[in-house]
């Protein structure tokens, strides 16, 4: 179904829907014309929120996006605002479908010969950046690696801008400070290694003290970063006695990239003469590795080498109408051209199981998806929670009144193509097409996992505004509404609010997103999160996060 183009203050997403969406604040008493059928609003409806388009009897199923998102908790008249109290959850059985959905790919003619200037690795994968990583195998080594990071970034020309030092100077001098005024002074030193795009430090709190499973999965995640095409090389520090062992890390590296041959240096502090000696050797060898990594050069890479991760955070009532389907349109073009897409956030697929199962290319993939969903929700219930607790207060306050309506909009960011594989965390993409990756709904944990699974660019939609980024992979921010883009231009790259105003369709915004993505992948454009140095990295501990 083509996404409808709004031309009034209300929007019907599908002819079978029981709810309408307010595109602007509507007062009680407003007359609504729903395709020739008129009724009066009984409640004031804030923009982004939903209201009943017809009278609904108690226990009647309620549809939005042509998906069942709950049932009426009581008799509801036409024109009342839909709130969490007025919609009860509904359990949907997911039988095996008799036949798979047939996908009609979009016309990707303008991108048939598209390419980006990336770094080709020997395993055939392509990088969109060339980053040197400093990695602690356990949190005990955070301080040592931070010292290395500070020394290397300062001396090699990678120091981040510090605009607020000027503010502090003015305050200490009893002068009025303006935080918007950047620090002036000498231009930054040129980089010693111009073909290394950054030196990043993956600080974390894991590696020991948790469950053995957490340690094994951390090693898998770190191996995903080390073998990621965007990783030019890595320096790893281990204490020596932790659960996340060097041997486990090396096994995970070999699983992902047999014969891995990029520079990799691993040190164990408990086998070193002293901390000073270990760091001196680590700095020396890391510089030698960077000289090798600096020989890499960007070259034309076909679009099929692009691996898009898709994420949403700080979602609002417009996310599933504008930014998410626009990202999905870009993803469909990438898949049609032979590329890959990774869709995560399994709690935010709750309620969409039937649609996902129909899109799986095999019974095996469908069964794996349903097993992961059941196991994940069962674990959450053991902790006195569940998928239904996923929507945040900000989500609810902006019109996402339950997990089903949030999921219906969130799933759209992956596009409409068939699901070729279902991966459990921290597995990695091995098949072109749309891959599902089991991650939590938490923005940073999920984004961290997408990069570990092989995404070389991440598209991130937001309706409320979130500065999330990633240390290894460029993150592109897409706003669901124009007001956010105007209010927080320092974190937003693309405005999809033009869909809400009726200026564009999700398909046309999706094409803009893809063009911008290729510029970012080529190193020609720096997205906001990268410019801000938003290098978020939070490994997922399964038992504590939705």
C-alpha positions in Angstrom: 0.0 0.0 0.0 1.3 3.4 -0.9 1.6 5.8 2.1 -1.3 8.3 2.1 -0.4 11.9 1.6 -2.0 14.2 4.2 -3.9 17.2 2.9 -5.9 18.2 6.0 -5.5 18.4 9.8 -6.3 14.7 10.1 -5.0 11.5 8.4 -6.4 8.1 7.8 -3.5 5.6 7.4 -5.6 2.8 5.9 -9.2 2.5 4.7 -9.8 -0.3 7.3 -8.5 1.7 10.2 -10.8 2.5 13.2 -8.6 5.5 14.2 -7.5 8.8 12.7 -4.4 10.8 13.4 -4.4 14.5 14.3 -1.8 16.4 12.3 -2.4 19.6 14.3 -4.0 20.4 17.6 -7.8 20.0 17.3 -10.3 21.5 19.8 -13.3 19.7 21.1 -16.3 20.4 18.9 -14.3 20.4 15.7 -16.3 18.9 12.8 -14.4 16.0 11.2 -15.0 15.0 7.6 -13.8 11.4 7.2 -14.2 10.7 3.5 -17.7 12.2 3.4 -18.8 10.9 6.8 -18.9 13.6 9.4 -18.8 13.6 13.2 -17.9 16.0 16.0 -14.8 15.6 18.2 -15.8 15.0 21.8 -12.3 15.6 23.2 -9.5 18.0 22.4 -6.9 16.0 20.4 -3.3 17.1 20.5 -1.2 16.9 17.3 0.2 13.4 16.8 -2.5 11.7 18.9 -5.2 9.3 17.6 -9.0 9.4 18.0 -11.8 7.1 17.2 -13.3 7.5 13.7 -16.5 5.5 14.6 -18.3 4.2 17.6 -16.5 1.1 19.1 -18.2 -1.3 21.4 -16.4 -2.8 24.4 -14.0 -5.6 23.4 -14.1 -4.6 19.7 -10.7 -5.0 18.0 -9.2 -1.7 17.0 -7.0 -1.3 13.9 -4.4 1.3 12.9 -2.0 0.9 9.9 -4.5 -2.0 9.1 -3.0 -3.8 12.1 -4.9 -4.9 15.2 -3.4 -2.7 17.9 -5.8 -3.6 20.8 -9.4 -3.8 21.7 -11.8 -1.2 23.2 -11.6 -1.3 27.0 -15.1 0.2 27.1 -17.7 1.6 24.7 -16.1 4.4 22.8 -18.0 7.1 20.8 -16.7 8.5 17.6 -14.4 11.5 18.2 -12.8 10.5 21.6 -9.0 10.6 22.1 -7.4 7.2 22.3 -5.4 6.9 25.6 -3.7 3.8 27.2 -6.7 3.4 29.5 -9.2 3.2 26.6 -7.3 0.4 24.7 -6.7 -3.0 26.2 -4.1 -5.3 24.8 -5.0 -8.3 22.6 -3.2 -11.5 22.2 -2.8 -12.6 18.6 -2.1 -16.2 17.6 0.4 -16.5 14.8 -0.3 -19.5 12.6 2.1 -20.7 9.9 1.0 -18.9 6.7 -0.1 -21.1 3.8 1.9 -19.0 1.4 4.5 -16.3 1.5 3.9 -12.7 0.5 5.1 -11.7 -3.0 7.3 -8.6 -2.9 7.3 -6.2 -5.7 10.7 -4.3 -5.5 10.7 -0.6 -6.1 12.1 0.9 -9.3 15.8 1.6 -8.4 16.8 2.6 -11.9 18.4 5.9 -10.8 20.6 3.9 -8.4 21.3 0.9 -10.7 24.9 2.1 -11.3 25.2 3.9 -8.0 28.3 3.6 -5.9 30.1 5.2 -3.0 33.8 5.9 -2.3 34.5 3.3 0.4 37.4 1.1 1.6 37.3 -2.4 0.2 38.5 -5.1 2.6 40.1 -8.5 1.6 37.0 -10.4 2.8 34.9 -8.5 0.1 33.1 -6.2 2.5 33.2 -2.4 2.2 33.9 0.2 4.8 32.4 3.7 5.0 35.1 4.9 7.4 38.6 3.8 8.5 38.7 3.9 12.3 41.3 2.7 14.7 39.7 1.2 17.8 41.0 1.1 21.4 39.1 -1.6 23.3 39.0 -2.7 26.9 38.3 -6.4 27.3 37.1 -5.6 30.8 36.1 -2.4 32.6 39.3 -2.6 34.7 41.2 -1.4 31.6 39.1 1.7 30.9 41.5 4.0 32.5 44.6 2.7 30.8 42.9 2.8 27.4 41.6 6.3 28.0 45.1 7.5 28.7 46.2 6.0 25.4 43.2 7.6 23.6 44.1 11.0 25.0 47.7 10.7 24.1 47.0 9.5 20.5 44.2 11.8 19.6 46.0 14.9 20.9 49.3 14.2 19.2 47.9 12.8 15.9 45.5 15.6 15.2 42.2 13.9 16.3 41.4 16.1 19.3 37.7 17.1 19.5 36.7 20.7 19.6 36.2 22.1 23.1 33.9 25.2 22.6 32.9 25.4 26.3 36.4 26.1 27.5 35.9 29.7 26.3 32.7 29.8 28.4 34.5 28.7 31.5 37.3 31.3 30.9 34.7 34.1 30.7 32.9 32.9 33.8 36.2 32.8 35.7 37.0 36.3 34.5 33.6 37.5 35.8 32.5 38.1 32.2 29.2 37.2 30.7 29.4 33.8 29.0 27.5 32.9 25.8 27.5 29.1 25.4 26.7 29.6 21.7 30.0 31.3 21.1 32.7 28.8 20.1 36.2 29.0 21.3 38.5 30.8 19.0 42.2 30.2 18.5 44.6 28.2 16.4 43.3 25.9 13.7 43.6 22.2 14.7 46.9 20.4 13.7 46.7 18.4 10.5 46.3 14.7 10.9 49.5 12.7 10.8 47.5 9.8 9.2 45.1 11.4 6.8 43.5 8.1 5.7 42.5 7.1 9.2 39.2 8.8 9.9 39.4 8.6 13.7 40.7 6.9 16.8 37.8 5.7 19.0 37.7 4.3 22.5 35.0 1.7 23.3 34.6 2.3 27.0 32.2 -0.1 28.7 31.3 -1.6 32.1 31.4 -5.3 31.3 33.8 -8.2 31.0 33.5 -9.4 34.6 31.0 -9.5 37.4 28.0 -10.4 35.3 26.9 -13.8 34.0 29.2 -16.0 31.9 26.7 -15.5 29.0 27.2 -11.8 29.3 31.0 -12.2 29.0 30.7 -14.5 26.0 28.3 -12.2 24.2 30.5 -9.2 25.0 33.4 -11.0 23.3 31.2 -11.7 20.3 30.2 -8.0 20.1 33.8 -6.8 20.4 34.8 -9.3 17.8 32.1 -7.8 15.6 33.7 -4.4 16.0 37.2 -5.6 15.4 36.3 -7.5 12.2 33.9 -4.8 11.0 35.1 -3.3 7.7 35.1 0.2 9.3 37.8 -1.0 11.7 41.3 -0.1 10.4 42.9 -1.9 13.3 42.5 -2.3 17.0 44.4 -2.3 20.3 42.9 -4.4 23.1 43.8 -4.4 26.8 42.9 -7.2 29.1 43.5 -7.5 32.8 43.8 -11.3 32.8 41.5 -12.7 35.4 38.1 -11.6 34.0 35.3 -13.8 32.5 35.8 -12.2 29.0 39.0 -13.9 28.1 41.5 -13.3 25.3 40.9 -16.8 24.1 37.1 -16.2 23.9 37.7 -13.0 21.9 40.1 -14.7 19.5 37.6 -17.5 18.9 34.9 -15.0 18.1 37.2 -13.1 15.7 38.0 -16.3 13.9 34.3 -17.3 13.6 33.5 -14.0 11.9 36.6 -13.5 9.8 38.8 -16.6 9.4 42.4 -15.5 8.9 41.7 -12.0 10.1 44.7 -9.9 8.9 44.2 -6.3 9.8 46.5 -4.9 12.6 45.4 -6.2 16.0 47.4 -5.9 19.2 46.3 -7.5 22.5 48.0 -7.0 25.9 47.4 -8.5 29.3 48.3 -6.3 32.3 48.7 -9.1 34.8 51.5 -10.5 32.6 53.2 -7.2 32.1 56.2 -5.8 34.0 54.3 -2.7 34.9 51.4 -0.6 33.6 53.8 2.0 32.3 55.7 -0.7 30.3 52.5 -2.2 28.9 51.2 1.1 27.7 54.6 2.2 26.2 54.7 -1.0 24.1 51.0 -0.7 23.2 51.5 2.9 22.0 54.5 2.0 20.0 52.9 -1.0 18.2 49.6 0.9 17.7 51.4 3.7 15.9 53.1 1.0 13.7 49.7 -0.5 13.0 48.3 2.9 12.1 51.0 3.5 9.6 49.9 0.4 7.8 46.2 1.2 8.1 46.9 4.7 6.6 47.8 3.1 3.3 44.1 2.4 2.7 42.4 4.5 0.0 38.8 5.1 -0.8 37.7 3.6 -4.1 34.3 3.2 -6.0 32.2 0.6 -4.3 28.8 -0.6 -5.7 25.6 0.1 -3.8 25.2 -3.6 -3.1 28.0 -3.3 -0.5 25.9 -1.0 1.6 24.6 -2.5 4.9 22.0 -0.2 6.5 21.1 -0.5 10.1 17.8 1.1 11.0 16.9 2.5 14.5 14.3 4.8 16.1 14.6 6.6 19.3 12.7 9.3 21.1 9.7 8.3 18.8 6.6 10.4 18.6 3.2 10.0 17.1 4.5 11.0 13.6 7.5 8.6 13.5 5.5 5.8 12.0 3.9 8.1 9.4 6.9 10.1 8.1 10.5 9.3 9.2 10.1 5.5 9.6 8.4 4.8 6.3 10.8 7.2 4.5 13.7 5.2 5.9 11.9 2.0 4.8 11.6 3.4 1.3 15.4 3.9 1.2 15.9 0.4 2.6 13.7 -1.1 -0.1 15.9 0.5 -2.8 19.1 -0.8 -1.2 17.6 -4.4 -1.0 16.4 -4.2 -4.6 19.9 -3.2 -5.6 21.4 -6.3 -3.8 22.4 -4.6 -0.5 21.5 -5.4 3.1 19.4 -4.0 5.8 19.3 -4.8 9.6 16.1 -4.2 11.6 16.4 -4.7 15.3 14.5 -3.7 18.5 12.5 -6.9 18.9 10.3 -5.6 21.7 9.1 -3.0 19.1 8.0 -5.8 16.8 5.5 -7.0 19.4 2.0 -7.1 17.8 3.6 -7.3 14.3 4.4 -11.0 14.5 1.9 -12.1 11.9 3.1 -9.6 9.3 6.8 -10.5 10.0 6.1 -14.3 9.7 4.3 -13.8 6.4 7.4 -11.9 5.1 10.0 -14.6 6.2 11.4 -16.5 3.2 11.3 -19.8 5.0 9.5 -21.6 7.8 12.8 -21.9 9.5 13.3 -18.2 9.7 9.7 -17.6 10.8 10.1 -20.2 13.5 13.4 -18.7 14.7 11.8 -15.3 14.9 8.8 -16.5 17.0 11.0 -18.5 19.3 13.3 -15.5 20.0 10.2 -13.3 20.6 8.6 -15.8 23.0 11.9 -16.4 24.9 12.6 -12.7 25.2 9.2 -11.8 26.5 9.2 -14.8 28.9 12.5 -13.6 30.4 11.1 -10.1 30.7 8.0 -11.5 32.5 10.3 -13.3 35.0 11.5 -9.9 35.9 8.0 -8.6 36.5 7.9 -6.7 33.2 7.2 -7.4 29.5 7.1 -6.0 26.0 4.0 -4.0 27.0 6.2 -1.8 29.3 8.4 -0.7 26.4 6.8 2.7 25.4 8.4 5.4 27.4 6.5 8.3 29.1 7.7 10.5 26.2 6.4 8.0 23.6 3.0 7.9 25.3 2.8 11.7 25.8 3.3 12.1 22.1 0.6 9.7 20.9 2.2 6.2 21.1 -0.4 4.9 23.6 0.7 1.2 23.7 3.4 -1.2 22.4 1.3 -2.4 19.5 0.8 1.0 17.9 4.4 1.8 18.6 5.5 -1.4 16.9 3.2 -0.9 13.9 5.0 2.3 13.2 8.5 1.2 14.2 8.4 -1.9 11.9 8.0 0.4 8.9 11.6 1.6 9.1 12.8 -1.7 7.7 10.8 -1.4 4.5 8.6 -4.0 2.9 11.1 -6.5 1.5 11.2 -10.2 2.5 13.0 -11.3 5.7 16.0 -13.3 4.5 17.5 -14.1 7.9 16.7 -13.9 11.6 19.8 -13.3 13.9 20.2 -13.6 17.6 22.5 -11.1 19.4 25.4 -10.8 18.8 25.3 -12.6 15.4 26.2 -10.9 12.2 24.8 -10.4 8.7 25.8 -13.0 6.1 23.0 -12.7 3.6 22.0 -9.8 1.4 18.4 -8.5 2.0 16.4 -7.7 5.1 17.9 -9.2 8.2 16.2 -9.2 11.7 18.6 -8.8 14.6 17.4 -9.5 18.2 18.2 -6.3 20.1 16.4 -4.5 22.9 14.4 -1.3 22.2 16.9 0.8 24.1 18.5 3.2 21.5 22.1 2.9 22.4 22.2 -0.8 23.1 20.4 -1.5 19.8 22.6 0.9 17.8 25.7 -0.7 19.4 24.4 -4.1 18.3 23.6 -3.0 14.7 27.2 -1.9 14.2 28.5 -5.1 15.7 26.3 -7.1 13.2 28.0 -5.3 10.3 25.9 -2.2 9.5 28.3 0.3 7.8 25.7 3.2 8.0 22.9 3.5 10.5 19.7 5.5 9.8 18.1 6.8 13.0 14.7 8.4 13.2 13.5 10.5 16.1 10.5 12.6 16.9 11.5 14.0 20.3 15.2 14.4 19.6 18.1 12.2 20.7 21.8 12.7 20.1 22.7 9.0 19.9 25.7 8.1 17.7 28.2 5.3 17.4 32.0 5.1 17.7 32.6 3.0 14.5 29.6 3.6 12.2 28.2 7.0 11.0 24.7 7.6 12.3 22.3 9.7 10.2 19.4 11.4 12.1 16.0 11.8 10.5 13.3 13.9 12.2 9.7 12.9 12.0 8.5 16.5 12.3 9.8 19.8 11.0 9.5 21.6 14.3 12.1 19.2 15.8 14.5 19.8 12.9 14.1 23.6 13.4 14.5 23.4 17.2 17.5 21.0 17.3 19.4 21.5 14.0 22.6 20.5 15.7 21.5 16.8 15.9 19.2 16.4 12.9 20.5 15.7 9.4 17.3 15.2 7.4 13.8 16.6 7.9 11.0 14.1 7.1 8.4 16.4 8.6 7.7 17.4 5.0 5.5 14.2 4.8 3.3 15.6 7.5 2.9 19.0 5.9 2.1 17.3 2.6 5.1 18.7 0.7 6.6 15.2 0.1 5.8 11.5 0.2 7.8 9.0 2.3 9.1 7.6 -1.0 10.5 11.0 -2.1 12.1 11.6 1.3 13.5 8.0 1.2 15.3 8.9 -2.1 16.8 12.0 -0.4 17.9 9.8 2.5 19.6 7.4 0.2 21.4 10.2 -1.7 22.6 11.7 1.6 23.6 8.2 2.8 25.9 7.7 -0.2 27.5 11.1 0.5 28.2 10.0 4.1 29.4 6.6 3.0 31.9 8.3 0.7 33.3 10.6 3.4 32.0 13.7 1.6 29.4 14.7 4.2 29.8 14.4 8.0 26.5 13.6 9.8 25.7 15.6 13.0 26.4 12.7 15.4 29.9 12.2 14.0 30.6 15.9 14.1 29.6 16.1 17.7 31.8 13.1 18.6 28.7 11.2 19.9 30.6 7.9 20.2 28.0 5.8 22.2 28.8 2.2 23.0 26.6 0.1 25.4 26.7 -3.7 25.2 23.4 -5.4 25.9 23.0 -7.4 29.1 20.0 -9.4 28.1 18.4 -9.8 31.5 18.0 -6.1 32.3 16.9 -4.3 29.2 13.9 -4.0 27.0 
